[in-house]
Each structure stands twice: as structure tokens, then as C-alpha cells.
Amino acid sequence: MLRVSDLTCARGGVPVLENLSFDVAAGQALILRGPNGVGKTTLLRTLAGLQPALTGRIQMADGTGAYASHADGVKTALTVEENLTFWAAVYDRTVPEDVYAAYDLVDLRQRMAGTLSAGQKRRLGLARLGVIGRDVLFLDEPTVSLDGFSVKMFADWMRDIHLAGGGCAVIATHIALGLDAPELELSPFAAAPDAAGGSDEAFL
């Protein structure tokens, strides 16, 4: 479903990771590991097509990928239901009813998103993944602001709905999600420091 071959990615023209090759099959997640600044975000953004690779190939079917970062993408002036309806309409879809239960949003459907707690906003942001219908997900620290119960909800959705339905995911995280998924440590692929310049660590 996703094949990466001899990939070198950069930020601001400065190589960050190099010589990466891996496959992610349908029904599989890949967990990215590594210290802050190693290049997890840069890799995810490159895989999602948000920035060009320096070298290498990224192969997946057109129109199947989606990237989600630390931002929740929540419109505070809309209700929970209106937020999900908005994102579904962007992708010409309808909101599956089970997404509310999957992210414990049933009792919050008519709540204004601006009144939600940080964790509730994060759950709403993650619930978008259940309405957009994309098979290949690139997720950057998806469980930020979530308590243990909510982390488990996300992992259950990922395993029992997204992966079980034939999707796949590449996830950068520092915590254990409880998924039966291989891990890729990125430190061995870090590019040599560029003496002539640097990069913006906020985007690494």
C-alpha cells in the first residue's frame, strides 16, 4: 500500500534523513521512533507530499493519503457534529455514526467546539480521520493532550476499524499505543550535520 525507496528528505534544503527504505502493507501500522529533532515530522510531511523529497521514491495510490499534525483542525464556532459534517463534506462523504462512539463524542455532539477541553478537542480532531475515507494515514504525535483512556480509544479505532478495514498508517509517537506494529528507529538514518547551515527544529 505504501513503498518508500532510498528516500532522502530535508527541511529548508538541508538533508535531515537519508537512505530510508520501507514498506507498509494494507492492515499494518509503522511506528516511527527517535529523539526530538531527528526528523519524524519532516519524514511524515514528505511522505504526505507536503514537501518534496531530495532523492528516492514514494509509491502509493493517488488520493489515498492524509496527514494529521499536532493541530486539531477544530472550528471553535461550530458544534462537534458540525465540525465532522464539514470535514466529511470536504471529502464528499457522510459522517459514519460509529465515529461518535469511537471517540466518546456521543454526549458532546451539540457542544460548541470552543467550549471543549484540550483532550476533547484532540478527540474531535482525531475523529476527522474516521470521516475522510483516506486509507494511508500519516500521523504526527496523534495522542498529544490525551489521557490513558482516550489513548486506548484511539488505538482501538486504529486497530479495529482503520487497519482492520484494509488501511495503513505511519505514526510518529513517543508513547506505547498498544498496537501490534513494527517500529522504525530513525536515528541511524540521520543525515550528517551541514556545517554551512542549519534547519528549523520546530518542523523536524
C-alpha positions in Angstrom: 0.0 0.0 0.0 3.0 2.3 0.7 6.5 1.7 -0.6 9.4 4.0 0.2 12.7 3.5 -1.6 16.1 5.2 -0.9 14.4 8.3 0.4 16.3 11.4 1.5 14.2 14.3 3.0 15.2 17.8 4.0 14.0 20.9 5.7 14.9 24.2 4.2 17.1 22.4 1.7 19.2 20.8 4.5 19.2 16.9 4.5 17.6 15.5 7.6 17.2 11.8 6.9 18.7 9.8 4.2 18.7 6.3 2.6 15.3 5.3 4.0 13.5 2.3 2.5 10.5 0.5 3.9 7.1 -0.9 3.0 3.8 -0.6 4.9 1.2 -3.2 3.8 -2.6 -2.9 4.0 -3.7 -3.6 7.5 -0.4 -2.6 9.0 0.9 0.4 11.0 4.5 1.5 11.3 5.7 3.4 14.4 8.4 6.0 13.9 10.8 6.3 16.9 13.6 8.7 17.6 14.7 11.7 19.7 13.3 15.2 19.3 14.7 16.8 16.2 15.7 13.6 14.4 13.3 14.3 11.6 10.0 12.4 12.3 7.8 15.4 11.3 9.9 16.1 8.2 9.6 12.5 7.1 5.8 12.4 7.6 5.3 15.7 5.7 7.5 14.3 2.9 5.5 11.1 2.7 2.3 13.0 2.6 3.5 15.1 -0.3 3.6 18.4 1.6 7.2 18.9 0.8 9.5 17.4 -1.9 12.0 14.6 -1.3 15.6 15.3 -2.2 16.0 11.7 -3.6 14.1 8.5 -3.7 10.6 7.3 -4.4 7.3 7.2 -2.5 4.7 4.9 -4.0 1.1 4.8 -3.1 -2.2 5.2 -4.9 -3.2 8.7 -5.8 -5.7 10.3 -3.4 -5.3 7.8 -0.6 -3.1 9.7 1.8 -3.8 12.1 4.6 -1.6 13.9 7.1 -2.6 15.0 10.6 -0.2 17.0 12.8 -0.4 18.4 16.4 -3.1 20.9 15.3 -6.6 19.7 15.9 -8.2 21.5 12.9 -11.2 22.3 15.0 -13.5 25.2 14.1 -14.5 26.6 17.5 -17.6 28.4 16.3 -19.2 25.1 15.2 -20.5 22.2 17.2 -18.8 18.8 17.4 -21.3 17.5 14.9 -20.9 20.5 12.6 -17.2 20.1 12.6 -17.3 16.5 11.5 -20.0 17.3 8.9 -17.8 20.0 7.5 -14.8 17.7 7.1 -17.0 14.9 5.6 -18.3 17.4 3.0 -14.8 18.4 2.1 -14.2 14.8 1.1 -17.7 14.3 -0.4 -18.6 11.8 2.3 -21.1 11.5 5.2 -20.2 11.1 8.8 -20.4 7.4 10.0 -22.4 7.2 13.2 -19.9 4.9 14.8 -17.3 7.6 14.8 -19.0 9.4 17.7 -18.9 6.4 19.9 -15.3 5.5 18.8 -14.1 8.8 20.2 -16.5 9.2 23.1 -18.3 12.2 21.5 -21.9 11.0 21.6 -22.8 13.3 24.5 -20.8 16.2 23.0 -22.4 16.2 19.6 -24.2 19.6 20.1 -21.5 21.1 22.2 -19.7 24.1 20.7 -16.2 23.0 19.9 -14.8 26.2 21.5 -16.0 25.0 24.9 -14.3 21.6 24.8 -11.3 20.7 26.9 -7.9 20.2 25.3 -8.4 16.4 25.4 -11.9 16.6 24.0 -10.7 18.9 21.1 -8.0 16.3 20.4 -10.5 13.5 20.2 -12.6 15.6 17.9 -9.6 16.3 15.7 -8.8 12.6 15.6 -12.4 11.7 14.8 -11.9 13.6 11.5 -9.8 10.6 10.4 -12.9 8.4 10.6 -14.9 10.6 8.2 -12.4 11.5 5.4 -12.1 8.0 3.9 -8.3 8.0 3.3 -6.5 4.7 3.5 -3.0 5.8 4.2 -2.6 8.0 7.3 0.5 9.9 8.3 0.1 10.9 12.0 2.4 13.1 14.0 2.1 12.6 17.7 -1.7 11.9 17.5 -2.2 11.3 21.2 -1.0 14.7 22.5 -3.3 16.0 25.3 -5.0 12.6 25.6 -5.3 10.7 28.9 -4.8 7.0 29.1 -8.4 6.1 28.4 -8.5 8.3 25.3 -5.2 6.9 24.0 -6.8 3.4 24.2 -9.8 4.7 22.3 -7.6 6.0 19.5 -5.6 2.7 19.4 -8.8 0.7 19.3 -10.1 2.8 16.4 -6.8 2.4 14.6 -6.6 -1.4 15.1 -10.3 -2.4 14.9 -11.6 0.0 12.3 -8.9 1.6 10.2 -6.4 -1.2 9.9 -9.0 -4.0 10.0 -10.7 -2.2 7.1 -7.5 -2.5 5.0 -6.0 0.9 5.7 -2.4 1.5 6.9 -0.7 4.2 9.0 2.7 5.7 9.7 2.7 7.1 13.2 5.3 9.2 15.0 4.9 8.8 18.7 6.9 8.7 21.9 4.4 6.6 23.8 3.3 2.9 23.6 -0.1 2.8 21.8 -0.6 -0.9 22.4 -0.7 -1.7 18.7 0.9 -4.8 17.3 3.1 -2.8 14.9 6.7 -2.8 13.8 8.9 0.2 14.8 11.4 2.1 12.8 14.2 3.9 14.7 15.2 6.9 12.7 18.5 7.8 14.4 20.6 5.5 12.2 19.3 7.4 9.1 20.0 10.9 10.4 22.0 12.9 7.8 25.4 14.3 8.7 25.2 17.9 10.1 25.6 20.6 7.5 28.4 22.9 8.6 27.2 25.6 6.2 23.7 25.9 7.6 21.0 24.5 9.9 17.4 23.7 9.9 14.3 24.8 11.8 13.9 22.3 14.6 10.3 23.3 15.1 9.5 21.4 11.9 11.7 18.4 12.4 
